[in-house]
């Protein structure tokens, strides 16, 4: 090919030869450049669009705890510890070791009116109702201050809602801004909200995932156990007296014929004298 190109360039008909040469060179070079460049871009897009699946921490069911007057059961993520009780929440978890944040808090409230049970039909409306309630609190100068608007999503066996909001927390007597990610579900006509909290800018993906795992593991407490429902020693069949049936209590010798008084001697004599 190189010999042919040199031959064409040396031809006296320079104009035609040069045009032909340029076209030939372009036809040889462009496909090579185009293929290598295109394949590189495609591989980058492919790798960028392939995201890893969400990884949630394991829930340690050895920490199962009945809360809200034994209405629901909650458990901690593996490796997390339960904080002391407080009237501000049902339960609170912290990472193990010396790490104090993020924390996970479970609270309870009444669900929006008309949402005692969440189904596929009213799931989106449930999220909209929460958004309307939050707008009353998180609106400043006509602007919604939520970090993420309420979104309907499945949470394990529940149909829940998630959102992010700013907040304030007292640390050492001072109020500091915090970031909050919340997951809400309705169980037994009550709304339970699992919240991950951390100082502003310190709430990482691990904290969010841990809160989500706790929300997904929430379950109604099973109080209908055989021992609780029917105590063995209080069943009616065990408390009925065996010998109190009416047939056993009727007197045998109380027939009227046997209860007539015996006549006195004088009466007996007169009866005997009668013809």
C-alpha positions in Angstrom: 0.0 0.0 0.0 2.8 2.4 0.8 4.5 1.7 -2.6 1.2 2.5 -4.4 0.8 5.8 -2.5 4.4 6.9 -3.4 3.8 6.0 -7.0 0.6 8.1 -7.2 2.3 11.1 -5.6 5.0 11.0 -8.3 2.5 11.1 -11.1 2.5 14.2 -13.2 -1.3 14.4 -12.8 -0.8 15.8 -9.3 -4.2 17.1 -8.6 -6.1 13.9 -9.3 -3.4 11.8 -7.7 -3.4 13.9 -4.5 -7.2 13.8 -4.2 -7.2 10.0 -4.7 -4.3 9.6 -2.2 -6.1 11.7 0.5 -9.3 9.7 0.1 -7.4 6.5 0.3 -5.5 7.5 3.4 -8.7 8.7 5.1 -10.5 5.4 4.3 -7.7 3.5 5.9 -7.1 5.6 9.0 -10.6 6.8 10.1 -12.1 3.4 10.8 -9.2 2.5 13.1 -9.5 5.7 15.0 -13.3 5.5 15.2 -13.4 2.0 16.6 -10.8 2.5 19.3 -12.3 5.8 20.5 -15.9 4.4 20.4 -15.1 1.3 22.3 -13.4 3.3 25.1 -16.4 5.6 25.6 -18.8 2.7 25.7 -16.8 0.9 28.3 -16.7 4.0 30.5 -20.4 4.4 30.2 -21.0 0.8 31.0 -18.9 0.9 34.1 -20.4 4.1 35.3 -24.0 2.9 34.8 -23.4 -0.4 36.7 -24.0 0.5 40.3 -23.5 -1.9 43.2 -26.6 -3.3 44.9 -27.6 -1.7 48.1 -26.0 -3.5 51.1 -27.9 -3.5 54.4 -26.4 -4.6 57.6 -27.6 -7.8 59.3 -30.2 -7.5 62.0 -29.3 -9.2 65.3 -32.6 -10.8 66.4 -31.0 -11.8 69.7 -31.7 -8.2 70.6 -35.5 -8.4 69.8 -37.4 -6.0 72.1 -41.1 -5.4 72.5 -41.9 -1.7 72.7 -44.9 0.6 72.6 -46.8 -1.5 75.2 -45.7 -4.7 73.4 -47.3 -3.6 70.1 -44.2 -4.0 68.0 -40.8 -5.8 68.0 -37.6 -3.9 67.1 -34.1 -5.2 66.9 -30.6 -3.6 66.5 -28.2 -3.9 63.6 -25.4 -6.4 64.3 -22.7 -4.7 66.4 -24.9 -1.8 67.6 -25.8 -1.2 71.2 -29.0 0.0 72.9 -28.9 3.3 74.7 -30.5 4.0 78.1 -34.3 4.5 78.0 -35.8 7.9 77.4 -39.3 9.4 77.2 -38.2 11.0 73.9 -38.1 7.7 72.0 -39.1 4.0 72.1 -35.6 2.8 71.6 -32.2 4.2 70.5 -29.2 2.5 69.1 -25.6 3.6 68.7 -22.6 2.0 66.8 -20.4 -0.2 68.9 -17.0 0.9 70.2 -16.3 4.6 70.9 -18.3 5.9 67.9 -21.3 8.0 69.1 -22.8 8.7 65.7 -24.9 8.1 63.8 -27.6 7.1 66.1 -30.8 5.3 65.2 -34.0 6.4 67.0 -37.5 4.8 66.9 -40.5 7.0 67.7 -44.3 6.5 67.4 -47.2 8.8 66.4 -50.6 8.7 65.0 -50.6 8.2 61.2 -52.2 10.8 58.9 -56.0 10.7 59.0 -57.4 7.9 56.8 -54.2 5.8 56.8 -54.6 3.3 59.5 -53.4 0.6 57.0 -51.2 1.1 54.0 -51.9 -0.8 50.8 -50.8 -0.7 47.2 -53.8 1.5 46.4 -53.1 4.2 49.0 -49.3 4.0 49.2 -48.7 7.1 47.1 -51.4 9.1 48.9 -49.8 8.1 52.2 -46.5 9.7 51.0 -48.4 12.8 49.9 -50.1 13.1 53.3 -46.8 13.0 55.1 -45.4 15.6 52.7 -48.3 17.9 53.5 -47.8 17.5 57.3 -44.1 18.1 57.0 -44.6 21.2 54.9 -46.2 22.9 57.9 -43.0 22.5 59.9 -40.3 22.6 57.2 -41.3 25.8 55.3 -39.3 29.0 55.7 -40.0 32.2 53.7 -42.3 30.2 51.4 -39.5 27.6 50.6 -39.6 24.0 51.6 -36.5 23.2 53.7 -36.6 19.4 53.5 -33.4 17.9 52.2 -35.3 15.2 50.4 -39.1 15.1 49.8 -41.1 12.1 51.1 -40.9 9.1 48.7 -43.0 6.0 48.8 -41.0 2.8 48.9 -41.2 -0.8 50.1 -39.5 -1.5 53.4 -39.4 -5.3 53.8 -43.0 -6.5 54.2 -44.2 -2.9 54.8 -45.1 -0.1 52.4 -43.4 2.9 53.8 -42.2 6.4 53.2 -38.6 7.9 53.4 -37.5 11.5 53.5 -34.5 13.6 54.8 -34.7 16.7 57.0 -32.4 19.1 58.8 -32.6 19.3 62.6 -31.0 20.6 65.8 -29.7 18.5 68.7 -28.2 19.6 72.0 -24.6 18.5 72.6 -23.0 19.6 75.8 -25.7 22.2 76.3 -25.3 23.7 72.9 -27.6 23.2 69.9 -25.9 21.9 66.8 -27.3 21.2 63.4 -27.8 17.6 62.4 -28.8 15.6 59.3 -31.7 13.2 59.6 -32.9 10.4 57.3 -36.3 8.9 58.3 -38.3 5.8 57.4 -42.0 5.6 58.4 -44.3 2.5 58.4 -47.7 1.8 59.8 -48.3 -1.2 62.0 -51.4 -1.8 63.9 -52.9 1.6 63.0 -49.8 3.4 64.5 -47.0 5.1 62.6 -43.5 4.1 63.6 -40.6 6.2 62.4 -37.0 5.0 62.3 -34.5 7.9 62.1 -30.8 8.0 61.5 -29.2 11.1 63.1 -25.7 12.5 62.8 -24.0 15.9 63.0 -24.4 17.9 59.8 -22.3 16.4 57.0 -21.5 13.3 59.1 -24.4 11.0 58.1 -22.9 8.4 55.8 -24.4 5.6 53.7 -23.7 3.0 56.5 -25.9 5.0 58.9 -28.7 5.3 56.4 -28.5 1.6 55.5 -28.6 0.7 59.2 -31.8 2.7 59.8 -33.4 1.3 56.8 -32.6 -2.3 57.9 -34.2 -1.6 61.3 -37.3 -0.2 59.7 -37.6 -3.3 57.4 -37.3 -5.6 60.4 -40.1 -4.0 62.4 -42.9 -6.4 63.2 -46.1 -6.5 65.1 -45.6 -8.3 68.5 -47.2 -11.8 68.7 -49.0 -11.8 72.0 -51.5 -14.5 71.1 -49.4 -17.4 72.5 -51.2 -20.5 73.8 -50.0 -19.9 77.4 -51.3 -16.4 77.4 -54.5 -17.0 75.6 -55.6 -20.2 77.4 -53.9 -20.9 80.7 -53.9 -24.6 81.4 -55.1 -24.3 85.0 -58.0 -21.9 84.3 -59.9 -23.7 81.6 -63.7 -24.2 82.4 -63.5 -28.0 82.0 -61.0 -28.2 84.8 -62.9 -26.1 87.3 -66.3 -27.9 87.1 -67.0 -30.1 90.2 -67.4 -33.7 89.2 -70.1 -34.6 91.7 -72.5 -31.6 91.4 -74.6 -32.9 88.5 -78.4 -32.8 89.3 -78.8 -36.5 88.9 -76.4 -37.1 91.8 -78.0 -34.5 94.1 -81.6 -35.8 94.1 -82.6 -37.5 97.5 -83.4 -41.1 97.0 -85.8 -41.5 100.0 -87.9 -38.3 99.8 -90.9 -39.7 97.8 -94.3 -38.4 99.2 -95.5 -42.0 100.1 -92.6 -42.5 102.4 -92.9 -39.2 104.1 -96.5 -39.6 105.4 -96.7 -39.5 109.2 -97.5 -42.9 111.1 -100.9 -42.9 112.8 -101.1 -42.7 116.6 -102.4 -45.7 118.6 -105.9 -44.2 119.2 -106.5 -43.5 115.6 -105.3 -47.0 114.7 -107.8 -48.6 117.1 -110.8 -46.6 115.7 -109.8 -47.6 112.1 -109.6 -51.2 113.1 -113.1 -51.1 114.8 -114.7 -49.8 111.7 -116.5 -52.4 109.6 
